[in-house]
Amino acid sequence: MASHKELKARQRRERDTHSPSVALRVHRALSWLGRAEKERADDDARFVFLWIAFNAAYATESHDPEMTEKRSFKSFLRTLMKLDTRGQLGYLLWREFPNSIRMLLKNEFVFTDFWQHHNGQLTAAEWEGRFKKSRRAAELALAGGDTLQVLSIVLARLYVLRNQVMHGGATWNGSVNRDQVRDCANLLGKLVPIVIEIMMDHPAHDWGMATYPVISGTGGLS
């Protein structure tokens, strides 16, 4: 898996051949990936910067009211799997992080329904039943080598942690969530460069309109 330095050098060589959407997504994602790689001792900061990098790569303007965040994730992952001709995503799941992923899937603190129960929206039996069902689905996907399904479940767990951290639902460097923050940051640290690399491998693919496009003469984002 390529480092930020390697990806940035490639981006400089190839960016003139990229579509405006790919050029903007890759440029933004690389900027945040580079910042994340400087955080060697702060897993919370590293996770935040990596999530922003991931978001910069995948987020798209959509006027479809049915396109929820979950569907957007699944659609993006399906595209990545289709274009991942080198099998980097499969290698990540089956060779790099199999144990960390299994531990993450067993962690109730990154499962949405666990928190819905504690907010009074689900009974204990309801969230526990859903958790068992989700774990069973994950185990079947792991056993069957279903990379797309495993990635979808893993990203759903990461999204729960993202919400906790981004919305102030966690303490910086807090002792109660160290394992999941560390494991999620490590996983994203490997996933984000692969996502960027796949996008640069397929610059002609229609990745959709990037969010908040640069507006000339108005101090737009870059």
Residue pairs with C-beta under 8 A, 6 or more apart in sequence:
1 88
1 92
1 190
1 193
1 194
1 197
2 10
2 193
2 197
3 37
3 193
4 30
4 33
4 34
4 37
4 193
7 30
7 33
7 193
7 196
7 197
7 200
8 30
8 34
10 200
11 26
11 27
11 30
11 200
14 200
14 203
15 23
15 26
15 27
17 203
18 26
18 200
18 203
19 203
19 204
19 207
20 213
21 207
21 208
21 209
21 210
22 199
22 200
22 203
22 205
22 207
24 210
24 213
24 214
25 56
25 57
25 199
25 207
25 210
26 57
26 196
26 199
26 200
27 222
28 53
28 56
28 57
28 210
28 221
29 53
29 54
29 56
29 57
29 192
29 195
29 196
30 53
30 196
31 53
31 56
32 49
32 50
32 52
32 53
32 56
33 49
33 50
33 53
33 192
33 193
33 196
35 49
36 45
36 46
36 49
36 50
36 53
36 189
36 192
37 189
39 45
39 46
39 49
40 46
42 173
43 178
43 181
43 182
43 185
44 165
44 170
44 172
44 173
44 181
46 185
46 189
47 161
47 162
47 165
47 181
47 184
47 185
47 188
48 165
48 166
50 185
50 188
50 189
50 192
51 158
51 162
51 166
51 188
53 192
53 196
54 188
54 191
54 192
54 195
57 192
57 195
57 196
57 199
58 72
58 73
58 76
58 195
59 72
59 210
59 211
60 72
60 207
60 208
60 209
60 210
60 211
61 208
61 209
61 210
61 211
62 72
62 208
67 75
69 159
70 156
73 152
73 155
73 156
73 159
74 152
77 148
77 151
77 152
77 155
78 148
79 205
79 207
80 89
80 195
80 198
81 89
81 147
81 148
81 151
83 198
83 201
83 202
83 205
84 90
84 194
84 198
85 201
88 194
88 197
88 198
89 147
89 151
89 191
89 194
90 145
90 147
92 187
92 190
92 191
92 194
93 101
93 147
93 150
93 151
93 154
94 145
94 147
96 190
97 186
97 187
97 190
98 142
100 183
100 186
100 187
101 142
101 150
101 154
101 187
102 142
103 179
103 183
104 110
104 154
104 157
104 180
104 183
104 184
104 187
105 134
105 135
105 138
105 153
105 154
105 157
106 135
107 157
107 179
107 180
108 114
108 131
109 177
109 180
110 157
110 158
110 160
110 161
110 180
110 184
111 127
111 131
111 134
111 157
111 160
112 156
112 160
113 122
113 126
113 127
113 130
113 131
114 127
114 131
115 160
116 122
116 127
117 123
117 124
117 126
117 127
122 130
134 153
137 149
137 153
138 149
138 150
138 153
140 146
141 149
141 150
141 153
142 150
154 187
157 184
158 184
158 187
158 188
161 177
161 180
161 181
161 184
163 169
164 170
164 177
165 181
170 177
170 181
199 205
199 207
212 220
212 221
213 220
214 220
214 221
214 222
